[in-house]
């Protein structure tokens, strides 16, 4: 029997301490409801739980962000709907103004209302904001994903995209009426607008894939006026004439196999360019010259005579040939080379024609184009005809200039078109599309964006492109309905503006729907992540109450046993009695 160390008491005390500690932990968890009250409770669990808590709070805030974003979008969409209504009213007024039953004073009254609508469109766009953030006066002008050209305003580009197809239609009609050529339906034609001051040509027509694809290039540096505007008038300065010239080349490339496949030599380019010049009128090309099949502007000299001379040669050929130039066109369409066309056409002619005054030439002597050019260059009668003919009146066409075609010099002049009185419908000839260019304007054209943070982590954003619904942004600064022509153009512009605003509102609606789906997903993610975090952090009350009850009983039992163990050494005193 030992008295220095009461081993039973020591063991009982240890068990009692453990039970008390376990009871204390259980009571702490039960009172807080948490399984982890300090890092020591579960170090790894605490780290995981805190990361999840960050995610949960981020998801909940992201859901609130999305709801705020919806409110912003609804503000912008509501203002856009007001702009929509004003555009519809302006279009209604434009349609009314385009009617021939109105007087100028009537149109002035309509135009006054349009001016007020334009002003209110600007006010709406400038003043619409959410939490002091402007919503509708930023970003790139709507519809500006077309050609962007240095030094050329977006309004000019829009006008050209409106007017060029009409000039092309007019050219097609003129060519059909003049040459009797039926164009293939739905031919693809790409119009490329560009500006290049160092390039001498004003326009070009190119083809690929055997004539299946065509590209019309218009150098705006040469065709716009000094202020960068389309010259006044229906023709747009030289635009309609230049386009008509190049559309003739399109006909040559697609409908005359000999030209497309090289059947016209460089020495015979006088026919290619002269025919193109003759169609729309040689006198429309003052200051314009030939350059390897492209229409070019010579700034150093008013004229080098090449277009003059080529046109004069084709005009003369038209006058002295049975059936006119159309007879040659028929042969070229059939696949003849130019020499074969001369041989086949002149051999069909009967006798001699004396169209030129005092000049009688047997047509069957023209077996090649060189024969004709040789006669044309060296005939005094031709010079006299070009000088005195009413078709080549120097008083209206300017002084006769000397030019060089196919290496030969001859006199030439400028005058009217080859005429044919037939009227042919022009519907559905070209499918026209506009091609953008690589040159950029000096101003920043990158659209501003508003980023909505709708995720718990970085870079989880949705971006909304800012829009510009001002009159400038809608490309509606330079228009009115003061006359019928302007009203017709205004209808086209307003249609584009209405379509653009419709696209904006549709985009806003899609964003709102997307955000609503995002909110649902965020709430679902937060809910499930909270459940997972709860399993780590929260205490299971029922289970912990079991532990607490067990620890309480054990501590009471240990306390009782400790009392008994402390009494055990008292037995030694009995031995001393």
GUTOR-933076 format. One record per residue (C-alpha): residue number from 1; residue in one letter; z, y, x. Coordinates in Angstrom, 1 decimal. Each point is the difference from the previous one (the first is absolute). Example, Ala and Ser with C-alpha at 12.3 -4.5 7.8 and 13.67 -1.06 7.14 Angstrom:
GULO   tike   logu        Z        Y        X
GULO      1      A      7.8     -4.5     12.3
GULO      2      S     -0.7      3.4      1.4
! end
This chain:
GULO   tike   logu        Z        Y        X
GULO      1      X      0.0      0.0      0.0
GULO      2      X     -1.1      3.3      1.5
GULO      3      X      1.3      3.5     -0.8
GULO      4      X     -1.9      2.2      2.5
GULO      5      X     -3.4     -0.6     -1.8
GULO      6      X      0.0     -0.7     -3.7
GULO      7      X     -3.5     -1.5     -0.1
GULO      8      X      0.1     -0.6     -3.8
GULO      9      X      0.8      3.6     -0.5
GULO     10      X     -2.7      1.1      2.4
GULO     11      X     -2.6     -2.1     -1.8
GULO     12      X      1.1      1.1     -3.4
GULO     13      X      0.0      3.6      1.1
GULO     14      X     -3.6     -0.4      1.2
GULO     15      X     -1.1     -1.5     -3.2
GULO     16      X      1.8      2.7     -1.9
GULO     17      X     -1.7      2.7      2.0
GULO     18      X     -3.4     -1.5     -0.7
GULO     19      X      0.7     -0.3     -3.7
GULO     20      X      1.1      3.7     -0.1
GULO     21      X     -3.0      1.1      2.0
GULO     22      X     -2.4     -1.9     -2.3
GULO     23      X      1.8      1.3     -3.0
GULO     24      X     -0.3      3.6      1.4
GULO     25      X     -3.8     -0.5      0.5
GULO     26      X     -0.4     -1.4     -3.4
GULO     27      X      1.9      2.9     -1.6
GULO     28      X     -2.1      2.5      2.0
GULO     29      X     -3.2     -1.5     -1.2
GULO     30      X      1.2     -0.3     -3.6
GULO     31      X      1.1      3.6      0.0
GULO     32      X     -3.2      1.4      1.5
GULO     33      X     -2.5     -2.5     -1.5
GULO     34      X     -1.7     -0.3      3.4
GULO     35      X     -0.2     -3.1      2.1
GULO     36      X     -0.6      2.2      3.1
GULO     37      X      2.5      2.9      0.3
GULO     38      X     -0.3      0.4      3.8
GULO     39      X     -2.4     -1.2      2.6
GULO     40      X      2.4     -2.7      1.0
GULO     41      X     -0.3     -1.6     -3.4
GULO     42      X     -3.7     -1.0      0.7
GULO     43      X     -1.6      1.8      2.9
GULO     44      X     -3.5     -1.4     -0.5
GULO     45      X      0.3      0.3     -3.8
GULO     46      X      1.0      3.7      0.4
GULO     47      X     -3.1      0.8      2.1
GULO     48      X     -2.3     -1.7     -2.5
GULO     49      X      1.7      1.6     -2.9
GULO     50      X     -0.2      3.5      1.4
GULO     51      X     -3.7     -0.4      0.7
GULO     52      X     -0.5     -1.2     -3.6
GULO     53      X      2.1      2.9     -1.3
GULO     54      X     -2.4      2.4      1.9
GULO     55      X     -3.0     -1.7     -1.6
GULO     56      X      1.6      0.1     -3.5
GULO     57      X      0.8      3.7      0.2
GULO     58      X     -3.5      0.7      1.4
GULO     59      X     -1.6     -1.9     -2.9
GULO     60      X      2.1      1.8     -2.6
GULO     61      X     -0.9      3.4      1.6
GULO     62      X     -3.7     -1.0      0.2
GULO     63      X      0.1     -0.8     -3.7
GULO     64      X      1.4      3.5     -0.7
GULO     65      X     -2.7      1.4      2.3
GULO     66      X     -2.7     -1.7     -2.0
GULO     67      X      1.4      1.4     -3.2
GULO     68      X     -0.1      3.5      1.5
GULO     69      X     -3.5     -0.7      1.2
GULO     70      X     -1.1     -0.9     -3.5
GULO     71      X      1.5      3.3     -1.2
GULO     72      X     -2.1      1.9      2.6
GULO     73      X     -3.2     -1.9     -1.0
GULO     74      X      0.6      0.6     -3.6
GULO     75      X      0.3      3.7      0.7
GULO     76      X     -3.2      0.1      1.9
GULO     77      X     -1.8     -2.1     -2.6
GULO     78      X      1.1      2.2     -2.7
GULO     79      X     -1.4      3.1      1.7
GULO     80      X     -3.2     -1.9      0.8
GULO     81      X     -0.4     -0.8     -3.7
GULO     82      X      0.2      3.8     -0.7
GULO     83      X     -2.7      0.6      2.6
GULO     84      X     -2.0     -2.8     -1.7
GULO     85      X      0.2      1.8     -3.4
GULO     86      X     -1.2      3.2      1.5
GULO     87      X     -2.9     -1.6      1.7
GULO     88      X     -1.0     -1.7     -3.3
GULO     89      X      0.1      3.4     -1.6
GULO     90      X     -2.1      1.6      2.8
GULO     91      X     -2.5     -2.8     -0.4
GULO     92      X     -0.2      0.6     -3.7
GULO     93      X     -0.7      3.6      0.6
GULO     94      X     -2.7     -0.8      2.6
GULO     95      X     -1.7     -2.3     -2.5
GULO     96      X      0.1      2.7     -2.5
GULO     97      X     -1.4      2.6      2.5
GULO     98      X     -2.8     -2.3      0.9
GULO     99      X     -1.4      0.2     -3.5
GULO    100      X     -3.0      2.3     -0.5
GULO    101      X      1.4      1.5     -3.2
GULO    102      X      2.4      2.2      1.9
GULO    103      X     -0.6      3.6      1.2
GULO    104      X      1.1      1.4      3.4
GULO    105      X      3.0      1.7     -1.7
GULO    106      X      1.0     -3.3     -1.6
GULO    107      X      0.0     -1.7      3.4
GULO    108      X      2.0      2.9      1.5
GULO    109      X      2.7     -0.7     -2.5
GULO    110      X      0.0     -3.7      0.8
GULO    111      X     -0.1      0.8      3.7
GULO    112      X      3.1      2.2     -0.4
GULO    113      X      2.0     -2.8     -1.4
GULO    114      X     -1.2     -2.3      2.8
GULO    115      X      1.2      2.6      2.5
GULO    116      X      3.5     -0.1     -1.6
GULO    117      X     -0.1     -3.8      0.1
GULO    118      X     -0.8      0.0      3.7
GULO    119      X      2.9      2.3      0.6
GULO    120      X      2.4     -2.1     -1.9
GULO    121      X     -1.2     -3.2      1.7
GULO    122      X      1.0      1.8      3.3
GULO    123      X      3.3      1.1     -1.4
GULO    124      X      0.9     -3.5     -1.2
GULO    125      X     -0.9     -1.6      3.3
GULO    126      X      1.8      2.7      2.0
GULO    127      X      3.2      0.0     -2.0
GULO    128      X      0.6     -3.7     -0.8
GULO    129      X      2.9     -1.2      2.2
GULO    130      X      2.8     -2.6      0.1
GULO    131      X      3.2      0.9      1.8
GULO    132      X     -1.9      3.0      1.4
GULO    133      X     -2.7     -2.3      1.4
GULO    134      X     -3.6      1.1     -1.0
GULO    135      X     -1.9     -2.8     -1.5
GULO    136      X     -3.5      1.1     -0.9
GULO    137      X     -1.2      2.5      2.6
GULO    138      X     -0.2     -2.1      3.1
GULO    139      X     -2.3     -2.5      1.5
GULO    140      X     -3.8     -0.2      0.4
GULO    141      X     -2.2      1.3     -2.8
GULO    142      X     -0.7     -2.8     -2.5
GULO    143      X     -3.2     -1.8      0.4
GULO    144      X     -0.4      1.0      3.6
GULO    145      X     -0.7     -3.5      1.3
GULO    146      X     -3.6      0.9      0.2
GULO    147      X     -1.8      1.8      2.9
GULO    148      X      2.3      2.3      2.0
GULO    149      X     -2.1      2.3      2.2
GULO    150      X      1.1      2.6      2.5
GULO    151      X     -0.4      3.5     -1.3
GULO    152      X     -1.1     -1.0     -3.5
GULO    153      X      2.3      0.6     -2.9
GULO    154      X      0.9     -2.8     -2.4
GULO    155      X     -1.4      2.0     -2.9
GULO    156      X     -3.4      0.0      1.7
GULO    157      X      0.1     -3.7      0.6
GULO    158      X      0.9     -0.6     -3.6
GULO    159      X     -2.9      2.2     -1.1
GULO    160      X     -2.4     -1.8      2.3
GULO    161      X      1.2     -3.4     -1.4
GULO    162      X     -0.8      1.4     -3.4
GULO    163      X     -3.4      1.6      0.8
GULO    164      X     -1.6     -2.3      2.6
GULO    165      X     -0.5     -2.9     -2.4
GULO    166      X     -1.8      2.5     -2.4
GULO    167      X     -2.2      1.3      2.8
GULO    168      X     -0.8     -3.6      0.9
GULO    169      X     -0.9     -0.7     -3.7
GULO    170      X     -2.3      3.1      0.0
GULO    171      X     -1.7     -1.1      3.2
GULO    172      X     -0.6     -3.5     -1.4
GULO    173      X     -1.6      1.5     -3.1
GULO    174      X     -2.2      2.3      2.1
GULO    175      X     -1.1     -2.9      2.2
GULO    176      X     -0.8     -2.1     -3.0
GULO    177      X     -1.9      2.7     -1.6
GULO    178      X     -1.9      0.8      3.2
GULO    179      X     -0.7     -3.4      1.4
GULO    180      X      0.4     -2.3     -3.0
GULO    181      X      2.4     -2.2      2.0
GULO    182      X      2.4     -2.2     -2.0
GULO    183      X      3.3     -0.2      1.9
GULO    184      X      1.9     -3.3      0.0
GULO    185      X      3.0      0.2     -2.4
GULO    186      X      3.5      0.3      1.4
GULO    187      X     -0.9      0.5      3.6
GULO    188      X      3.1      0.6      2.1
GULO    189      X      0.1      3.4      1.6
GULO    190      X      2.9      1.3      2.1
GULO    191      X      0.3      3.7      0.4
GULO    192      X      1.7      1.1      3.2
GULO    193      X      1.3      3.6      0.1
GULO    194      X      0.8      1.2      3.5
GULO    195      X      0.0      3.2      2.1
GULO    196      X     -1.4      0.1      3.5
GULO    197      X     -0.9      3.4      1.5
GULO    198      X     -1.5     -1.5      3.1
GULO    199      X     -2.4     -2.2     -1.9
GULO    200      X     -3.4      1.7     -0.9
GULO    201      X     -0.8     -2.1     -3.0
GULO    202      X      1.1      1.0     -3.5
GULO    203      X     -0.5     -3.4     -1.6
GULO    204      X     -1.2     -3.5      0.7
GULO    205      X     -0.8     -3.2     -1.9
GULO    206      X      0.6     -3.3      1.6
GULO    207      X     -0.5     -3.6     -1.1
GULO    208      X      1.2     -3.4      0.9
GULO    209      X     -0.4     -3.6     -1.1
GULO    210      X     -3.7      0.4     -0.8
GULO    211      X      0.6      3.0     -2.2
GULO    212      X      2.8     -1.6     -2.0
GULO    213      X      2.4      2.7      1.0
GULO    214      X     -0.6      3.7      0.4
GULO    215      X      2.0      2.8      1.4
GULO    216      X     -0.6      3.7     -0.7
GULO    217      X      1.7      2.3      2.5
GULO    218      X      0.5      3.7     -0.8
GULO    219      X      1.2      2.2      2.9
GULO    220      X      2.0      2.7     -1.8
GULO    221      X      0.1      2.1      3.1
GULO    222      X     -3.7      0.7     -0.5
GULO    223      X     -0.1      0.0     -3.8
GULO    224      X      3.0      2.1     -1.1
GULO    225      X      0.0      3.8      0.3
GULO    226      X      1.8      2.0      2.6
GULO    227      X      3.2     -0.1     -2.1
GULO    228      X      0.0     -3.8     -0.3
GULO    229      X     -1.1      0.1     -3.6
GULO    230      X     -2.9     -1.5     -1.9
GULO    231      X     -2.7      2.7     -0.3
GULO    232      X     -0.2      1.5     -3.4
GULO    233      X     -2.5     -1.3     -2.6
GULO    234      X     -0.9     -3.3     -1.6
GULO    235      X     -1.8     -1.2      3.2
GULO    236      X      3.0      0.7      2.3
GULO    237      X     -2.2      1.7      2.5
GULO    238      X     -1.9     -2.7      1.8
GULO    239      X      2.1     -2.9     -1.3
GULO    240      X     -2.4     -1.1     -2.7
GULO    241      X     -3.1      0.4      2.2
GULO    242      X      1.6     -1.8      2.9
GULO    243      X      1.2     -2.8     -2.2
GULO    244      X     -3.4     -0.4     -1.6
GULO    245      X     -1.6     -0.2      3.4
GULO    246      X      2.4     -2.8      1.1
GULO    247      X     -0.4     -1.9     -3.3
GULO    248      X     -3.7     -0.2      0.7
GULO    249      X      0.9     -1.7      3.3
GULO    250      X      2.2     -2.4     -2.0
GULO    251      X     -3.1     -0.8     -2.1
GULO    252      X     -2.1     -0.5      3.2
GULO    253      X      2.7     -2.2      1.5
GULO    254      X      0.4     -2.2     -3.1
GULO    255      X     -3.3      0.0     -1.8
GULO    256      X     -2.5      0.2      2.8
GULO    257      X      0.2     -3.1      2.2
GULO    258      X     -2.3      1.4      2.7
GULO    259      X      2.4      2.9      0.7
GULO    260      X      3.1     -2.1     -0.1
GULO    261      X     -1.5     -2.6      2.3
GULO    262      X     -1.6      2.4      2.5
GULO    263      X     -3.5      0.2     -1.5
GULO    264      X      0.2      3.7      0.4
GULO    265      X     -0.2      0.9      3.7
GULO    266      X      1.6      3.1      1.6
GULO    267      X     -3.4      1.6      0.0
GULO    268      X     -0.1     -0.3     -3.7
GULO    269      X      3.3      1.6     -0.8
GULO    270      X     -1.9      3.0     -1.3
GULO    271      X     -0.7     -2.1     -3.2
GULO    272      X      3.7     -1.1     -0.4
GULO    273      X      1.4      3.5      0.5
GULO    274      X     -2.9      1.8     -1.7
GULO    275      X      0.4     -2.1     -3.1
GULO    276      X      3.7      0.6     -0.1
GULO    277      X     -0.5      3.7      0.4
GULO    278      X     -2.7      0.2     -2.7
GULO    279      X      2.0     -1.6     -2.7
GULO    280      X      2.6      2.8     -0.5
GULO    281      X     -2.0      2.9      1.4
GULO    282      X     -0.8      0.9      3.5
GULO    283      X      1.1      3.6     -0.6
GULO    284      X      3.6     -1.2     -0.4
GULO    285      X      0.2     -0.9      3.7
GULO    286      X      0.0      3.4      1.7
GULO    287      X      1.8     -0.5      3.3
GULO    288      X     -0.1     -3.8     -0.3
GULO    289      X     -1.9     -2.3      2.2
GULO    290      X     -0.7     -3.7      0.7
GULO    291      X      2.0     -2.0      2.5
GULO    292      X     -0.7     -3.7      0.2
GULO    293      X      0.0     -0.5     -3.8
GULO    294      X      3.1      2.1     -0.6
GULO    295      X      0.1      3.4     -1.6
GULO    296      X      1.3      2.5      2.6
GULO    297      X      0.6      3.7      0.1
GULO    298      X     -1.3      2.0      3.0
GULO    299      X      2.3      2.9      0.7
GULO    300      X     -1.8      1.2      3.0
GULO    301      X     -3.3      0.7     -1.8
GULO    302      X     -0.8      0.3     -3.7
GULO    303      X     -2.6     -2.8      0.1
GULO    304      X     -1.8     -2.2      2.5
GULO    305      X     -2.8     -0.8     -2.5
GULO    306      X      0.4     -3.7     -0.1
GULO    307      X      1.0     -0.2     -3.6
GULO    308      X     -2.5      2.7     -0.8
GULO    309      X     -2.8     -1.9      1.6
GULO    310      X      1.0     -3.4     -1.4
GULO    311      X      0.3      1.4     -3.5
GULO    312      X     -3.4      1.7      0.3
GULO    313      X     -1.6     -3.2      1.2
GULO    314      X      1.4     -2.1     -2.9
GULO    315      X     -0.9      2.8     -2.5
GULO    316      X     -3.5      0.1      1.3
GULO    317      X     -0.3     -3.8     -0.2
GULO    318      X      1.2      0.1     -3.6
GULO    319      X     -2.7      2.6     -0.9
GULO    320      X     -3.0     -1.8      1.6
GULO    321      X      0.9     -3.6     -1.0
GULO    322      X     -1.0     -1.7     -3.3
GULO    323      X      3.2     -0.7     -1.8
GULO    324      X      1.9      2.4      2.2
GULO    325      X      2.9     -1.1      2.3
GULO    326      X      1.0     -2.5     -2.7
GULO    327      X     -2.9     -2.2      1.1
GULO    328      X      1.5     -0.2      3.5
GULO    329      X      3.5     -0.7     -1.4
GULO    330      X     -1.4     -2.9     -2.0
GULO    331      X     -1.4     -1.5      3.1
GULO    332      X      3.1      0.5      2.0
GULO    333      X      2.1     -1.6     -2.7
GULO    334      X     -2.4     -2.9      0.1
GULO    335      X      0.9     -0.5      3.6
GULO    336      X     -2.9      1.8      1.8
GULO    337      X      0.5      1.8      3.3
GULO    338      X     -1.0      3.6     -0.1
GULO    339      X     -3.4     -0.8      1.7
GULO    340      X     -0.6     -2.8     -2.6
GULO    341      X      0.9      2.5     -2.7
GULO    342      X     -2.6      2.4      1.3
GULO    343      X     -2.7     -2.7      0.3
GULO    344      X      0.7     -1.5     -3.5
GULO    345      X      0.4      3.3     -1.8
GULO    346      X     -3.0      1.8      1.5
GULO    347      X     -2.3     -3.0     -0.4
GULO    348      X      0.8      0.0     -3.7
GULO    349      X     -1.1      3.6     -0.3
GULO    350      X     -3.5      0.6     -1.3
GULO    351      X     -2.3      2.5      1.7
GULO    352      X      1.4      3.2      1.6
GULO    353      X      2.6      2.4     -1.2
GULO    354      X     -0.3      3.7      0.5
GULO    355      X      3.5      1.2     -0.9
GULO    356      X      0.2      2.3      3.0
GULO    357      X     -2.3      3.0     -0.3
GULO    358      X     -3.3     -0.6      1.8
GULO    359      X      1.4     -3.1      1.6
GULO    360      X     -1.6     -3.3     -0.8
GULO    361      X      1.4     -3.1      1.7
GULO    362      X     -0.9     -3.6     -0.7
GULO    363      X      3.4     -1.7     -0.7
GULO    364      X     -1.2     -3.3      1.2
GULO    365      X      0.1      1.4      3.5
GULO    366      X      3.8      0.1     -0.1
GULO    367      X      0.6     -3.6      1.0
GULO    368      X      3.3      0.8      1.8
GULO    369      X      2.6      2.8     -0.2
GULO    370      X     -1.1      1.2      3.4
GULO    371      X     -3.5      0.7     -1.5
GULO    372      X      1.5      2.2     -2.6
GULO    373      X      2.3      1.9      2.4
GULO    374      X     -2.9      0.5      2.4
GULO    375      X     -2.1      1.5     -2.9
GULO    376      X      3.0      2.0     -1.3
GULO    377      X      0.8      1.5      3.4
GULO    378      X     -3.5      1.0      0.9
GULO    379      X     -1.6      1.1     -3.3
GULO    380      X     -0.4      3.7     -0.3
GULO    381      X     -0.5     -0.6     -3.8
GULO    382      X      3.6     -1.4     -0.1
GULO    383      X      1.3      3.1      1.7
GULO    384      X     -1.8      2.2     -2.5
GULO    385      X      1.2     -2.1     -2.9
GULO    386      X      3.6      0.2      1.1
GULO    387      X     -0.3      3.7      0.5
GULO    388      X     -1.8      0.9     -3.2
GULO    389      X      0.9     -2.7     -2.5
GULO    390      X      2.2      1.1     -2.9
GULO    391      X      2.1     -3.1      0.7
GULO    392      X      0.8      1.5      3.4
GULO    393      X      0.4      3.6     -0.8
GULO    394      X      1.2      1.8      3.2
GULO    395      X      1.6      2.7     -2.1
GULO    396      X      2.5     -2.5     -1.4
GULO    397      X      0.1     -2.7      2.6
GULO    398      X      0.3      2.1      3.1
GULO    399      X     -2.2      0.3      3.1
GULO    400      X     -1.9     -3.1      1.0
GULO    401      X      1.7     -1.6      2.9
GULO    402      X     -1.4     -2.4      2.6
GULO    403      X      1.8     -3.3      0.4
GULO    404      X     -0.5     -3.3      1.8
GULO    405      X     -0.1     -3.4     -1.7
GULO    406      X     -1.1     -3.2      1.7
GULO    407      X     -0.7      2.0      3.2
GULO    408      X     -2.6      2.2     -1.6
GULO    409      X      0.2      3.7     -0.9
GULO    410      X     -1.2      1.2     -3.3
GULO    411      X      0.6      2.8     -2.5
GULO    412      X      2.5     -0.6     -2.7
GULO    413      X      1.8      1.8     -2.8
GULO    414      X      2.7     -0.5     -2.6
GULO    415      X     -0.6     -0.3     -3.7
GULO    416      X      0.8     -1.7     -3.3
GULO    417      X      0.5     -3.6     -0.9
GULO    418      X     -2.6     -2.6     -0.7
GULO    419      X      0.1      0.1     -3.8
GULO    420      X     -0.4     -2.7     -2.6
GULO    421      X      0.8      0.7     -3.6
GULO    422      X      1.5     -3.3     -0.9
GULO    423      X      3.6     -0.1     -1.0
GULO    424      X      1.9     -3.2      0.9
GULO    425      X      3.6     -0.8     -0.9
GULO    426      X      2.3     -0.1      2.9
GULO    427      X      3.0     -2.0     -1.3
GULO    428      X      1.8     -2.5      2.2
GULO    429      X     -2.0      0.4      3.2
GULO    430      X      2.8      0.4      2.6
GULO    431      X      3.6     -1.2      0.1
GULO    432      X      1.4      2.9      2.0
GULO    433      X      3.2     -0.1      2.0
GULO    434      X      1.5      2.5      2.4
GULO    435      X      1.1     -1.1      3.5
GULO    436      X      2.9      1.8      1.7
GULO    437      X     -0.3      1.3      3.6
GULO    438      X      2.3     -0.3      3.0
GULO    439      X      0.4      3.7      0.5
GULO    440      X      3.3      1.4     -1.4
GULO    441      X      1.0      3.4     -1.1
GULO    442      X      2.3      2.0      2.2
GULO    443      X      2.8      0.0     -2.5
GULO    444      X      2.2     -3.1     -0.4
GULO    445      X     -1.4     -2.1     -2.8
GULO    446      X      2.8     -2.7      0.2
GULO    447      X      1.5     -0.1     -3.4
GULO    448      X      3.8      0.7     -0.2
GULO    449      X      2.1     -2.9     -1.2
GULO    450      X      3.4     -0.3     -1.7
GULO    451      X      1.9     -3.1      1.2
GULO    452      X      2.3     -1.8     -2.5
GULO    453      X      2.6     -2.1      1.8
GULO    454      X      0.4     -3.0     -2.3
GULO    455      X      1.5     -2.6      2.3
GULO    456      X      3.3     -0.7      1.7
GULO    457      X     -1.5      0.1      3.5
GULO    458      X     -2.0      2.4      2.1
GULO    459      X     -3.7      0.6     -0.8
GULO    460      X      0.3     -1.6     -3.4
GULO    461      X     -1.9      2.9     -1.7
GULO    462      X     -2.6      0.6     -2.6
GULO    463      X     -2.3      3.0      0.7
GULO    464      X     -1.5      2.3     -2.6
GULO    465      X     -2.9      2.1      1.1
GULO    466      X      0.5      3.6     -0.9
GULO    467      X     -2.8      1.4     -2.1
GULO    468      X     -1.4      3.5     -0.4
GULO    469      X     -0.7      0.8     -3.7
GULO    470      X     -0.7      3.7      0.7
GULO    471      X     -3.4      1.3     -0.9
GULO    472      X     -0.9     -0.3      3.7
GULO    473      X      1.3     -3.5      0.2
GULO    474      X     -2.0     -1.0     -3.1
GULO    475      X     -3.1      1.7      1.5
GULO    476      X     -0.1      2.5     -2.8
GULO    477      X      0.2      3.3      1.8
GULO    478      X     -3.7      0.9     -0.1
GULO    479      X     -1.3     -0.5     -3.5
GULO    480      X     -0.3      1.7     -3.4
GULO    481      X     -1.7     -0.4     -3.3
GULO    482      X     -1.6      3.4     -0.1
GULO    483      X     -3.5     -1.5     -0.6
GULO    484      X     -1.5     -3.3     -1.1
GULO    485      X     -0.9     -1.2      3.5
GULO    486      X      3.5      0.7      1.3
GULO    487      X      1.5     -1.7     -3.1
GULO    488      X     -2.0     -3.1      0.6
GULO    489      X      1.2     -0.1      3.6
GULO    490      X      3.6      0.8     -1.2
GULO    491      X     -0.1     -3.1     -2.2
GULO    492      X     -0.8     -2.2      3.0
GULO    493      X      2.8      1.6      2.0
GULO    494      X      2.5     -0.3     -2.8
GULO    495      X     -1.0     -3.6     -0.5
GULO    496      X      0.8     -0.7      3.6
GULO    497      X      3.3      2.0     -0.2
GULO    498      X      1.1     -1.9     -3.2
GULO    499      X     -0.8     -3.3      1.7
GULO    500      X      2.0      1.0      3.1
GULO    501      X      3.0      1.1     -2.1
GULO    502      X     -0.3     -3.3     -2.0
GULO    503      X      0.1     -1.9      3.3
GULO    504      X      3.1      2.0      1.0
GULO    505      X      1.8     -0.7     -3.3
GULO    506      X     -1.0     -3.7      0.2
GULO    507      X      1.3     -0.1      3.5
GULO    508      X      3.3      1.6     -1.1
GULO    509      X      0.3     -2.5     -2.9
GULO    510      X     -0.6     -2.9      2.4
GULO    511      X      2.6      1.4      2.4
GULO    512      X      2.5      0.3     -2.8
GULO    513      X     -0.6     -3.6     -1.1
GULO    514      X      0.3     -1.1      3.5
GULO    515      X      3.3      1.7      0.5
GULO    516      X      1.3     -1.5     -3.2
GULO    517      X     -0.8     -3.4      1.3
GULO    518      X      1.6      1.0      3.4
GULO    519      X      3.2      1.0     -1.8
GULO    520      X      0.2     -3.4     -1.7
GULO    521      X     -0.5     -1.8      3.3
GULO    522      X      2.5      2.2      1.7
GULO    523      X      2.6     -0.6     -2.7
GULO    524      X     -0.6     -3.8      0.1
GULO    525      X      0.3      0.0      3.8
GULO    526      X      3.2      2.0      0.0
GULO    527      X      1.5     -2.3     -2.7
GULO    528      X     -0.8     -3.2      1.9
GULO    529      X      1.1      1.4      3.4
GULO    530      X      3.2      1.2     -1.6
GULO    531      X      0.7     -3.5     -1.3
GULO    532      X     -0.6     -1.4      3.5
GULO    533      X      2.3      2.7      1.6
GULO    534      X      2.6     -0.7     -2.6
GULO    535      X      0.2     -3.7      0.9
GULO    536      X      0.8      1.1      3.6
GULO    537      X      2.3      2.9     -0.7
GULO    538      X      1.7     -0.7     -3.3
GULO    539      X      2.9     -2.4     -0.5
GULO    540      X     -0.1     -2.9     -2.4
GULO    541      X      3.0      0.9     -2.0
GULO    542      X      0.7     -3.4     -1.5
GULO    543      X     -0.2     -1.7      3.3
GULO    544      X      2.1      2.6      1.8
GULO    545      X      2.7     -0.3     -2.7
GULO    546      X      0.1     -3.7      0.7
GULO    547      X      0.5      0.8      3.7
GULO    548      X      2.6      2.6     -0.9
GULO    549      X      1.9     -2.4     -2.2
GULO    550      X     -0.1     -2.7      2.6
GULO    551      X      1.2      2.4      2.7
GULO    552      X      2.8      1.3     -2.2
GULO    553      X      1.3     -3.5     -0.7
GULO    554      X     -0.3     -1.0      3.6
GULO    555      X      1.9      3.1      1.1
GULO    556      X      2.8     -0.6     -2.5
GULO    557      X      0.2     -3.7      1.1
GULO    558      X      0.0      1.0      3.6
GULO    559      X      2.7      2.5     -0.5
GULO    560      X      2.2     -2.7     -1.7
GULO    561      X     -0.7     -2.4      2.8
GULO    562      X      0.8      2.6      2.6
GULO    563      X      3.4      0.4     -1.5
GULO    564      X      0.5     -3.8      0.2
GULO    565      X     -1.2     -0.1      3.6
GULO    566      X      2.4      2.7      0.9
GULO    567      X      2.8     -2.0     -1.4
GULO    568      X     -0.8     -3.1      2.0
GULO    569      X      1.7      1.1      3.3
GULO    570      X      3.2      0.5     -2.0
GULO    571      X      0.6     -3.8      0.3
GULO    572      X      1.1      0.4      3.6
GULO    573      X      3.1      1.8     -1.1
GULO    574      X      1.1     -3.2     -1.7
GULO    575      X      0.2     -1.7      3.3
GULO    576      X      2.3      2.7      1.3
GULO    577      X      2.6     -0.6     -2.6
! end
